[in-house]
Amino acid sequence: MRKTRDRKPPTVDVDHLRMLHEEAIDQLELMRTALEAAEQATGTMRDNLEELVLNHWNVYLDVLHMISMH
């Protein structure tokens, strides 16, 4: 017969989760700002801003992944 082990509940660092949440919001705001600027730009500037939007989106997804791992 197996012995039941007392498992400790997982600890959650609320401050760290709050920081990650704020970072996700910041990335969305930066992405929105870059997207608005890209809509007004042309040529190389538009391409650079669209790449910046994509970078902010990828960082946002990374942050969401870190949140979900908690």
PDB file of N, CA, C and O in Angstrom:
ATOM      1  N   MET A   1       0.827  -1.173   0.000  1.00  0.00           N
ATOM      2  CA  MET A   1       0.000   0.000   0.000  1.00  0.00           C
ATOM      3  C   MET A   1       0.882   1.251   0.000  1.00  0.00           C
ATOM      4  O   MET A   1       1.885   1.315   0.711  1.00  0.00           O
ATOM      5  N   ARG A   2       0.508   2.209  -0.780  1.00  0.00           N
ATOM      6  CA  ARG A   2       1.304   3.439  -0.874  1.00  0.00           C
ATOM      7  C   ARG A   2       1.014   4.385   0.277  1.00  0.00           C
ATOM      8  O   ARG A   2      -0.110   4.490   0.769  1.00  0.00           O
ATOM      9  N   LYS A   3       2.043   5.046   0.673  1.00  0.00           N
ATOM     10  CA  LYS A   3       1.872   6.086   1.673  1.00  0.00           C
ATOM     11  C   LYS A   3       1.462   7.373   0.957  1.00  0.00           C
ATOM     12  O   LYS A   3       1.997   7.716  -0.097  1.00  0.00           O
ATOM     13  N   THR A   4       0.539   8.047   1.532  1.00  0.00           N
ATOM     14  CA  THR A   4       0.164   9.343   0.952  1.00  0.00           C
ATOM     15  C   THR A   4       1.099  10.395   1.505  1.00  0.00           C
ATOM     16  O   THR A   4       1.368  10.455   2.705  1.00  0.00           O
ATOM     17  N   ARG A   5       1.570  11.193   0.627  1.00  0.00           N
ATOM     18  CA  ARG A   5       2.488  12.256   1.039  1.00  0.00           C
ATOM     19  C   ARG A   5       1.704  13.547   1.164  1.00  0.00           C
ATOM     20  O   ARG A   5       0.802  13.842   0.380  1.00  0.00           O
ATOM     21  N   ASP A   6       2.071  14.279   2.149  1.00  0.00           N
ATOM     22  CA  ASP A   6       1.473  15.607   2.282  1.00  0.00           C
ATOM     23  C   ASP A   6       2.142  16.521   1.280  1.00  0.00           C
ATOM     24  O   ASP A   6       3.337  16.803   1.363  1.00  0.00           O
ATOM     25  N   ARG A   7       1.354  16.972   0.343  1.00  0.00           N
ATOM     26  CA  ARG A   7       1.900  17.876  -0.669  1.00  0.00           C
ATOM     27  C   ARG A   7       1.649  19.299  -0.249  1.00  0.00           C
ATOM     28  O   ARG A   7       0.572  19.656   0.228  1.00  0.00           O
ATOM     29  N   LYS A   8       2.663  20.095  -0.439  1.00  0.00           N
ATOM     30  CA  LYS A   8       2.526  21.512  -0.155  1.00  0.00           C
ATOM     31  C   LYS A   8       1.806  22.168  -1.326  1.00  0.00           C
ATOM     32  O   LYS A   8       2.069  21.831  -2.481  1.00  0.00           O
ATOM     33  N   PRO A   9       0.927  23.076  -1.049  1.00  0.00           N
ATOM     34  CA  PRO A   9       0.289  23.785  -2.170  1.00  0.00           C
ATOM     35  C   PRO A   9       1.334  24.612  -2.903  1.00  0.00           C
ATOM     36  O   PRO A   9       2.263  25.136  -2.289  1.00  0.00           O
ATOM     37  N   PRO A  10       1.179  24.727  -4.209  1.00  0.00           N
ATOM     38  CA  PRO A  10       2.173  25.515  -4.949  1.00  0.00           C
ATOM     39  C   PRO A  10       2.150  26.967  -4.488  1.00  0.00           C
ATOM     40  O   PRO A  10       1.094  27.544  -4.228  1.00  0.00           O
ATOM     41  N   THR A  11       3.330  27.529  -4.396  1.00  0.00           N
ATOM     42  CA  THR A  11       3.412  28.931  -4.002  1.00  0.00           C
ATOM     43  C   THR A  11       3.335  29.799  -5.253  1.00  0.00           C
ATOM     44  O   THR A  11       3.917  29.480  -6.290  1.00  0.00           O
ATOM     45  N   VAL A  12       2.623  30.872  -5.135  1.00  0.00           N
ATOM     46  CA  VAL A  12       2.453  31.794  -6.248  1.00  0.00           C
ATOM     47  C   VAL A  12       3.011  33.140  -5.819  1.00  0.00           C
ATOM     48  O   VAL A  12       2.621  33.698  -4.794  1.00  0.00           O
ATOM     49  N   ASP A  13       3.913  33.637  -6.608  1.00  0.00           N
ATOM     50  CA  ASP A  13       4.483  34.955  -6.351  1.00  0.00           C
ATOM     51  C   ASP A  13       3.578  35.991  -7.006  1.00  0.00           C
ATOM     52  O   ASP A  13       3.689  36.271  -8.200  1.00  0.00           O
ATOM     53  N   VAL A  14       2.694  36.546  -6.211  1.00  0.00           N
ATOM     54  CA  VAL A  14       1.695  37.482  -6.727  1.00  0.00           C
ATOM     55  C   VAL A  14       2.360  38.718  -7.325  1.00  0.00           C
ATOM     56  O   VAL A  14       1.915  39.222  -8.356  1.00  0.00           O
ATOM     57  N   ASP A  15       3.398  39.199  -6.702  1.00  0.00           N
ATOM     58  CA  ASP A  15       4.080  40.389  -7.232  1.00  0.00           C
ATOM     59  C   ASP A  15       4.679  40.111  -8.606  1.00  0.00           C
ATOM     60  O   ASP A  15       4.635  40.960  -9.495  1.00  0.00           O
ATOM     61  N   HIS A  16       5.234  38.921  -8.769  1.00  0.00           N
ATOM     62  CA  HIS A  16       5.816  38.558 -10.064  1.00  0.00           C
ATOM     63  C   HIS A  16       4.724  38.449 -11.130  1.00  0.00           C
ATOM     64  O   HIS A  16       4.907  38.923 -12.251  1.00  0.00           O
ATOM     65  N   LEU A  17       3.604  37.837 -10.793  1.00  0.00           N
ATOM     66  CA  LEU A  17       2.493  37.749 -11.736  1.00  0.00           C
ATOM     67  C   LEU A  17       1.942  39.122 -12.083  1.00  0.00           C
ATOM     68  O   LEU A  17       1.588  39.382 -13.233  1.00  0.00           O
ATOM     69  N   ARG A  18       1.870  39.997 -11.095  1.00  0.00           N
ATOM     70  CA  ARG A  18       1.406  41.357 -11.345  1.00  0.00           C
ATOM     71  C   ARG A  18       2.356  42.085 -12.309  1.00  0.00           C
ATOM     72  O   ARG A  18       1.913  42.806 -13.203  1.00  0.00           O
ATOM     73  N   MET A  19       3.656  41.887 -12.115  1.00  0.00           N
ATOM     74  CA  MET A  19       4.646  42.505 -12.985  1.00  0.00           C
ATOM     75  C   MET A  19       4.510  41.965 -14.416  1.00  0.00           C
ATOM     76  O   MET A  19       4.589  42.728 -15.378  1.00  0.00           O
ATOM     77  N   LEU A  20       4.308  40.662 -14.552  1.00  0.00           N
ATOM     78  CA  LEU A  20       4.129  40.069 -15.871  1.00  0.00           C
ATOM     79  C   LEU A  20       2.865  40.592 -16.547  1.00  0.00           C
ATOM     80  O   LEU A  20       2.858  40.857 -17.749  1.00  0.00           O
ATOM     81  N   HIS A  21       1.808  40.738 -15.771  1.00  0.00           N
ATOM     82  CA  HIS A  21       0.561  41.272 -16.310  1.00  0.00           C
ATOM     83  C   HIS A  21       0.756  42.707 -16.814  1.00  0.00           C
ATOM     84  O   HIS A  21       0.283  43.061 -17.894  1.00  0.00           O
ATOM     85  N   GLU A  22       1.446  43.513 -16.035  1.00  0.00           N
ATOM     86  CA  GLU A  22       1.727  44.892 -16.452  1.00  0.00           C
ATOM     87  C   GLU A  22       2.591  44.919 -17.707  1.00  0.00           C
ATOM     88  O   GLU A  22       2.387  45.756 -18.587  1.00  0.00           O
ATOM     89  N   GLU A  23       3.545  44.016 -17.792  1.00  0.00           N
ATOM     90  CA  GLU A  23       4.405  43.935 -18.981  1.00  0.00           C
ATOM     91  C   GLU A  23       3.590  43.564 -20.215  1.00  0.00           C
ATOM     92  O   GLU A  23       3.813  44.109 -21.296  1.00  0.00           O
ATOM     93  N   ALA A  24       2.645  42.639 -20.056  1.00  0.00           N
ATOM     94  CA  ALA A  24       1.789  42.254 -21.185  1.00  0.00           C
ATOM     95  C   ALA A  24       0.967  43.448 -21.659  1.00  0.00           C
ATOM     96  O   ALA A  24       0.846  43.680 -22.862  1.00  0.00           O
ATOM     97  N   ILE A  25       0.409  44.194 -20.735  1.00  0.00           N
ATOM     98  CA  ILE A  25      -0.370  45.382 -21.097  1.00  0.00           C
ATOM     99  C   ILE A  25       0.515  46.408 -21.785  1.00  0.00           C
ATOM    100  O   ILE A  25       0.105  47.008 -22.779  1.00  0.00           O
ATOM    101  N   ASP A  26       1.717  46.618 -21.274  1.00  0.00           N
ATOM    102  CA  ASP A  26       2.653  47.566 -21.900  1.00  0.00           C
ATOM    103  C   ASP A  26       2.968  47.162 -23.335  1.00  0.00           C
ATOM    104  O   ASP A  26       3.016  48.008 -24.228  1.00  0.00           O
ATOM    105  N   GLN A  27       3.182  45.871 -23.552  1.00  0.00           N
ATOM    106  CA  GLN A  27       3.500  45.411 -24.906  1.00  0.00           C
ATOM    107  C   GLN A  27       2.332  45.648 -25.863  1.00  0.00           C
ATOM    108  O   GLN A  27       2.536  46.025 -27.017  1.00  0.00           O
ATOM    109  N   LEU A  28       1.117  45.427 -25.383  1.00  0.00           N
ATOM    110  CA  LEU A  28      -0.050  45.692 -26.234  1.00  0.00           C
ATOM    111  C   LEU A  28      -0.180  47.178 -26.556  1.00  0.00           C
ATOM    112  O   LEU A  28      -0.512  47.545 -27.683  1.00  0.00           O
ATOM    113  N   GLU A  29       0.080  48.027 -25.572  1.00  0.00           N
ATOM    114  CA  GLU A  29       0.004  49.470 -25.813  1.00  0.00           C
ATOM    115  C   GLU A  29       1.076  49.928 -26.795  1.00  0.00           C
ATOM    116  O   GLU A  29       0.810  50.744 -27.677  1.00  0.00           O
ATOM    117  N   LEU A  30       2.285  49.401 -26.639  1.00  0.00           N
ATOM    118  CA  LEU A  30       3.356  49.753 -27.570  1.00  0.00           C
ATOM    119  C   LEU A  30       3.043  49.252 -28.974  1.00  0.00           C
ATOM    120  O   LEU A  30       3.313  49.934 -29.962  1.00  0.00           O
ATOM    121  N   MET A  31       2.474  48.061 -29.051  1.00  0.00           N
ATOM    122  CA  MET A  31       2.108  47.498 -30.343  1.00  0.00           C
ATOM    123  C   MET A  31       1.043  48.368 -31.008  1.00  0.00           C
ATOM    124  O   MET A  31       1.117  48.638 -32.207  1.00  0.00           O
ATOM    125  N   ARG A  32       0.055  48.804 -30.232  1.00  0.00           N
ATOM    126  CA  ARG A  32      -1.010  49.645 -30.780  1.00  0.00           C
ATOM    127  C   ARG A  32      -0.446  50.971 -31.288  1.00  0.00           C
ATOM    128  O   ARG A  32      -0.832  51.440 -32.359  1.00  0.00           O
ATOM    129  N   THR A  33       0.455  51.569 -30.532  1.00  0.00           N
ATOM    130  CA  THR A  33       1.066  52.832 -30.933  1.00  0.00           C
ATOM    131  C   THR A  33       1.870  52.666 -32.220  1.00  0.00           C
ATOM    132  O   THR A  33       1.776  53.496 -33.125  1.00  0.00           O
ATOM    133  N   ALA A  34       2.651  51.608 -32.302  1.00  0.00           N
ATOM    134  CA  ALA A  34       3.449  51.358 -33.510  1.00  0.00           C
ATOM    135  C   ALA A  34       2.549  51.065 -34.702  1.00  0.00           C
ATOM    136  O   ALA A  34       2.854  51.479 -35.820  1.00  0.00           O
ATOM    137  N   LEU A  35       1.454  50.363 -34.481  1.00  0.00           N
ATOM    138  CA  LEU A  35       0.526  50.055 -35.562  1.00  0.00           C
ATOM    139  C   LEU A  35      -0.153  51.323 -36.080  1.00  0.00           C
ATOM    140  O   LEU A  35      -0.312  51.492 -37.289  1.00  0.00           O
ATOM    141  N   GLU A  36      -0.551  52.209 -35.177  1.00  0.00           N
ATOM    142  CA  GLU A  36      -1.148  53.478 -35.592  1.00  0.00           C
ATOM    143  C   GLU A  36      -0.161  54.311 -36.401  1.00  0.00           C
ATOM    144  O   GLU A  36      -0.537  54.944 -37.387  1.00  0.00           O
ATOM    145  N   ALA A  37       1.104  54.309 -35.982  1.00  0.00           N
ATOM    146  CA  ALA A  37       2.127  55.051 -36.716  1.00  0.00           C
ATOM    147  C   ALA A  37       2.374  54.410 -38.082  1.00  0.00           C
ATOM    148  O   ALA A  37       2.581  55.114 -39.070  1.00  0.00           O
ATOM    149  N   ALA A  38       2.352  53.083 -38.138  1.00  0.00           N
ATOM    150  CA  ALA A  38       2.586  52.383 -39.408  1.00  0.00           C
ATOM    151  C   ALA A  38       1.479  52.679 -40.406  1.00  0.00           C
ATOM    152  O   ALA A  38       1.734  52.737 -41.609  1.00  0.00           O
ATOM    153  N   GLU A  39       0.258  52.865 -39.929  1.00  0.00           N
ATOM    154  CA  GLU A  39      -0.854  53.171 -40.824  1.00  0.00           C
ATOM    155  C   GLU A  39      -0.675  54.523 -41.509  1.00  0.00           C
ATOM    156  O   GLU A  39      -1.193  54.741 -42.604  1.00  0.00           O
ATOM    157  N   GLN A  40       0.049  55.418 -40.873  1.00  0.00           N
ATOM    158  CA  GLN A  40       0.281  56.747 -41.430  1.00  0.00           C
ATOM    159  C   GLN A  40       1.578  56.831 -42.240  1.00  0.00           C
ATOM    160  O   GLN A  40       1.770  57.767 -43.016  1.00  0.00           O
ATOM    161  N   ALA A  41       2.450  55.864 -42.059  1.00  0.00           N
ATOM    162  CA  ALA A  41       3.773  55.910 -42.699  1.00  0.00           C
ATOM    163  C   ALA A  41       3.741  55.248 -44.077  1.00  0.00           C
ATOM    164  O   ALA A  41       2.790  54.557 -44.440  1.00  0.00           O
ATOM    165  N   THR A  42       4.804  55.484 -44.817  1.00  0.00           N
ATOM    166  CA  THR A  42       4.961  54.852 -46.128  1.00  0.00           C
ATOM    167  C   THR A  42       6.389  54.335 -46.273  1.00  0.00           C
ATOM    168  O   THR A  42       7.288  54.734 -45.533  1.00  0.00           O
ATOM    169  N   GLY A  43       6.576  53.457 -47.222  1.00  0.00           N
ATOM    170  CA  GLY A  43       7.916  52.993 -47.592  1.00  0.00           C
ATOM    171  C   GLY A  43       8.621  52.221 -46.500  1.00  0.00           C
ATOM    172  O   GLY A  43       8.032  51.400 -45.797  1.00  0.00           O
ATOM    173  N   THR A  44       9.901  52.514 -46.384  1.00  0.00           N
ATOM    174  CA  THR A  44      10.766  51.816 -45.439  1.00  0.00           C
ATOM    175  C   THR A  44      10.312  52.039 -44.005  1.00  0.00           C
ATOM    176  O   THR A  44      10.381  51.125 -43.182  1.00  0.00           O
ATOM    177  N   MET A  45       9.852  53.240 -43.699  1.00  0.00           N
ATOM    178  CA  MET A  45       9.397  53.534 -42.339  1.00  0.00           C
ATOM    179  C   MET A  45       8.217  52.630 -41.978  1.00  0.00           C
ATOM    180  O   MET A  45       8.144  52.115 -40.862  1.00  0.00           O
ATOM    181  N   ARG A  46       7.309  52.444 -42.911  1.00  0.00           N
ATOM    182  CA  ARG A  46       6.157  51.564 -42.656  1.00  0.00           C
ATOM    183  C   ARG A  46       6.618  50.127 -42.425  1.00  0.00           C
ATOM    184  O   ARG A  46       6.130  49.458 -41.515  1.00  0.00           O
ATOM    185  N   ASP A  47       7.547  49.655 -43.238  1.00  0.00           N
ATOM    186  CA  ASP A  47       8.070  48.300 -43.068  1.00  0.00           C
ATOM    187  C   ASP A  47       8.715  48.130 -41.696  1.00  0.00           C
ATOM    188  O   ASP A  47       8.499  47.123 -41.022  1.00  0.00           O
ATOM    189  N   ASN A  48       9.507  49.120 -41.288  1.00  0.00           N
ATOM    190  CA  ASN A  48      10.181  49.051 -39.987  1.00  0.00           C
ATOM    191  C   ASN A  48       9.166  49.057 -38.844  1.00  0.00           C
ATOM    192  O   ASN A  48       9.317  48.320 -37.869  1.00  0.00           O
ATOM    193  N   LEU A  49       8.144  49.884 -38.967  1.00  0.00           N
ATOM    194  CA  LEU A  49       7.129  49.930 -37.919  1.00  0.00           C
ATOM    195  C   LEU A  49       6.325  48.634 -37.861  1.00  0.00           C
ATOM    196  O   LEU A  49       5.972  48.172 -36.775  1.00  0.00           O
ATOM    197  N   GLU A  50       6.036  48.048 -39.011  1.00  0.00           N
ATOM    198  CA  GLU A  50       5.317  46.774 -39.017  1.00  0.00           C
ATOM    199  C   GLU A  50       6.155  45.669 -38.384  1.00  0.00           C
ATOM    200  O   GLU A  50       5.621  44.792 -37.705  1.00  0.00           O
ATOM    201  N   GLU A  51       7.461  45.713 -38.607  1.00  0.00           N
ATOM    202  CA  GLU A  51       8.346  44.747 -37.951  1.00  0.00           C
ATOM    203  C   GLU A  51       8.356  44.973 -36.438  1.00  0.00           C
ATOM    204  O   GLU A  51       8.386  44.019 -35.660  1.00  0.00           O
ATOM    205  N   LEU A  52       8.331  46.228 -36.036  1.00  0.00           N
ATOM    206  CA  LEU A  52       8.274  46.559 -34.612  1.00  0.00           C
ATOM    207  C   LEU A  52       6.972  46.048 -33.991  1.00  0.00           C
ATOM    208  O   LEU A  52       6.974  45.539 -32.871  1.00  0.00           O
ATOM    209  N   VAL A  53       5.868  46.183 -34.717  1.00  0.00           N
ATOM    210  CA  VAL A  53       4.587  45.661 -34.242  1.00  0.00           C
ATOM    211  C   VAL A  53       4.692  44.154 -34.025  1.00  0.00           C
ATOM    212  O   VAL A  53       4.244  43.642 -32.999  1.00  0.00           O
ATOM    213  N   LEU A  54       5.267  43.459 -34.963  1.00  0.00           N
ATOM    214  CA  LEU A  54       5.425  42.014 -34.852  1.00  0.00           C
ATOM    215  C   LEU A  54       6.300  41.635 -33.657  1.00  0.00           C
ATOM    216  O   LEU A  54       6.013  40.665 -32.955  1.00  0.00           O
ATOM    217  N   ASN A  55       7.355  42.395 -33.432  1.00  0.00           N
ATOM    218  CA  ASN A  55       8.223  42.137 -32.280  1.00  0.00           C
ATOM    219  C   ASN A  55       7.465  42.306 -30.965  1.00  0.00           C
ATOM    220  O   ASN A  55       7.598  41.487 -30.056  1.00  0.00           O
ATOM    221  N   HIS A  56       6.665  43.380 -30.868  1.00  0.00           N
ATOM    222  CA  HIS A  56       5.873  43.593 -29.649  1.00  0.00           C
ATOM    223  C   HIS A  56       4.860  42.466 -29.460  1.00  0.00           C
ATOM    224  O   HIS A  56       4.616  42.042 -28.331  1.00  0.00           O
ATOM    225  N   TRP A  57       4.270  41.980 -30.541  1.00  0.00           N
ATOM    226  CA  TRP A  57       3.324  40.872 -30.455  1.00  0.00           C
ATOM    227  C   TRP A  57       4.014  39.614 -29.937  1.00  0.00           C
ATOM    228  O   TRP A  57       3.465  38.906 -29.093  1.00  0.00           O
ATOM    229  N   ASN A  58       5.218  39.334 -30.441  1.00  0.00           N
ATOM    230  CA  ASN A  58       5.949  38.149 -29.999  1.00  0.00           C
ATOM    231  C   ASN A  58       6.345  38.240 -28.526  1.00  0.00           C
ATOM    232  O   ASN A  58       6.283  37.247 -27.801  1.00  0.00           O
ATOM    233  N   VAL A  59       6.750  39.430 -28.087  1.00  0.00           N
ATOM    234  CA  VAL A  59       7.079  39.601 -26.665  1.00  0.00           C
ATOM    235  C   VAL A  59       5.819  39.418 -25.826  1.00  0.00           C
ATOM    236  O   VAL A  59       5.865  38.792 -24.767  1.00  0.00           O
ATOM    237  N   TYR A  60       4.691  39.961 -26.291  1.00  0.00           N
ATOM    238  CA  TYR A  60       3.416  39.791 -25.596  1.00  0.00           C
ATOM    239  C   TYR A  60       3.086  38.298 -25.440  1.00  0.00           C
ATOM    240  O   TYR A  60       2.697  37.855 -24.359  1.00  0.00           O
ATOM    241  N   LEU A  61       3.242  37.537 -26.514  1.00  0.00           N
ATOM    242  CA  LEU A  61       2.971  36.096 -26.447  1.00  0.00           C
ATOM    243  C   LEU A  61       3.929  35.396 -25.481  1.00  0.00           C
ATOM    244  O   LEU A  61       3.525  34.484 -24.760  1.00  0.00           O
ATOM    245  N   ASP A  62       5.187  35.816 -25.465  1.00  0.00           N
ATOM    246  CA  ASP A  62       6.153  35.239 -24.523  1.00  0.00           C
ATOM    247  C   ASP A  62       5.735  35.504 -23.079  1.00  0.00           C
ATOM    248  O   ASP A  62       5.830  34.621 -22.226  1.00  0.00           O
ATOM    249  N   VAL A  63       5.274  36.720 -22.813  1.00  0.00           N
ATOM    250  CA  VAL A  63       4.843  37.076 -21.462  1.00  0.00           C
ATOM    251  C   VAL A  63       3.609  36.257 -21.081  1.00  0.00           C
ATOM    252  O   VAL A  63       3.522  35.764 -19.957  1.00  0.00           O
ATOM    253  N   LEU A  64       2.663  36.108 -21.997  1.00  0.00           N
ATOM    254  CA  LEU A  64       1.487  35.277 -21.715  1.00  0.00           C
ATOM    255  C   LEU A  64       1.893  33.840 -21.425  1.00  0.00           C
ATOM    256  O   LEU A  64       1.307  33.186 -20.562  1.00  0.00           O
ATOM    257  N   HIS A  65       2.877  33.360 -22.132  1.00  0.00           N
ATOM    258  CA  HIS A  65       3.372  32.008 -21.889  1.00  0.00           C
ATOM    259  C   HIS A  65       3.949  31.907 -20.483  1.00  0.00           C
ATOM    260  O   HIS A  65       3.698  30.926 -19.782  1.00  0.00           O
ATOM    261  N   MET A  66       4.717  32.905 -20.061  1.00  0.00           N
ATOM    262  CA  MET A  66       5.287  32.893 -18.711  1.00  0.00           C
ATOM    263  C   MET A  66       4.179  32.936 -17.663  1.00  0.00           C
ATOM    264  O   MET A  66       4.270  32.261 -16.638  1.00  0.00           O
ATOM    265  N   ILE A  67       3.129  33.728 -17.915  1.00  0.00           N
ATOM    266  CA  ILE A  67       2.011  33.793 -16.979  1.00  0.00           C
ATOM    267  C   ILE A  67       1.332  32.431 -16.874  1.00  0.00           C
ATOM    268  O   ILE A  67       1.014  31.969 -15.778  1.00  0.00           O
ATOM    269  N   SER A  68       1.115  31.801 -18.006  1.00  0.00           N
ATOM    270  CA  SER A  68       0.407  30.515 -18.009  1.00  0.00           C
ATOM    271  C   SER A  68       1.225  29.403 -17.348  1.00  0.00           C
ATOM    272  O   SER A  68       0.663  28.400 -16.910  1.00  0.00           O
ATOM    273  N   MET A  69       2.518  29.570 -17.275  1.00  0.00           N
ATOM    274  CA  MET A  69       3.367  28.560 -16.651  1.00  0.00           C
ATOM    275  C   MET A  69       3.278  28.610 -15.122  1.00  0.00           C
ATOM    276  O   MET A  69       3.689  27.674 -14.435  1.00  0.00           O
ATOM    277  N   HIS A  70       2.742  29.700 -14.607  1.00  0.00           N
ATOM    278  CA  HIS A  70       2.586  29.814 -13.142  1.00  0.00           C
ATOM    279  C   HIS A  70       1.381  29.074 -12.780  1.00  0.00           C
ATOM    280  O   HIS A  70       1.023  29.013 -11.604  1.00  0.00           O
TER     281      HIS A  70
END
